[in-house]
Amino acid sequence: MNMRKPIPVGSSILAMVICAALVALVGTGAPATPAQTTVSALKVTIREWDVPTPRARPHDPAASPDGALWFTEQEANKLGRLDPATGTIRDFPLKTPHSGPHGLVADADGNIWYTGNYAALIGKLDPRTGNVTEFALPAESARDPHSLAFDAKGMLWFTVQGGNSVGRLDPRTGKVEVKAVPTPHALPYGIVVNNHGVPIFCEFGANHLGEIDPKSLAITERKLPEGARPRRLAVAADDRVYYSDFARGYLARFDPATGEVKEWASPGGPASQPYGIAITRDGMVWYSEAGVHPNTVVRFDPKTESFAQAPIPSGGGVVRNMVATPDGRLYLACSGVNKIGIVEVQR
């Protein structure tokens, strides 16, 4: 067990207005006229803690039912747990050496599930005992499991990036099913489950989102604008999907009911590399820009289509994923600077 003091930082910047291209497409429709986008100071407090193991590469965070911030330590072969109230960090070693823990999610009972990106497995940690249960995946088609998400029925869905497939694991039986993605080299990446129980994933190697039929595992690909490279995604209450277009520097929204895609240029510009993304209960869309230094936390208001941003005190070192907590905070893993962080809105 290790203690680390938080670094409280009030993160605000001067308000500014930039001219940003707002592009709306319906199917293959023509781009809309560029519009003015307002960018203001984001009034947040960002607290950060050092990960105890040097060069651990904290990759993904997760929020457990008890409010703890969990994170994968990809190069240290551990999972970590931060108690936000005390700043206490505890490490949990994993079973298989060099398994490369990557994606992370908690179940309703507080168990912590992760993808063993280097070892073709999915693992479950029982925090009460420290016991780890592993589920082997078919290495020929699921050699590098990436991200994962639970549906309301308790089924675990996951992506396999290099293996170009997606899969489902039934925690009750341990049964694993894997399905190849139709587009070659699609690089399945982030995954979420919408409000109707349909898993949706990014194809980072193509300009597609993929939808999985939860019964048959059939995959429907939904085309995005030419050149789009969706990396992470989040689902709003109305089932519209927001995604970070890493390659083109956009925040974008896909409406599955109409096929409409609407795009907004990220405040940091075409090379800003939007990455980790989440939506809080108030409907605000949050994401981080990995291509600017320091990395930023950006909030987008869908009602006003306005942005607010703040720098990450440590620089961020690439926020690959983030999660929203029930009380409106954001949990971050800052890979390159070996830190984890919590973003809190100033009231």
Protein Blocks (a to p, Z undefined) as FASTA:
>chain_A
ZZddddddddddddddddddddddehjaccddddddddddddddddddddfbghklpabd
cddfkopacdddfknopacdddfknopacddddfbehklpabdcddfkopacdddfknop
addddfknopacdddddfklmmbccbdcddfkopacdddfklopaddddfknopacdddd
fbghklpabddddfkopacdddfkbccdddddfklopacdddddehiacfbdcddfkopa
cdddfknopacdddfknopacddddfkbjklopabdcddfkopacdddfkbccddddddd
fklopacddddfknonopabdcddfkopacdddfknopacdddddZZ
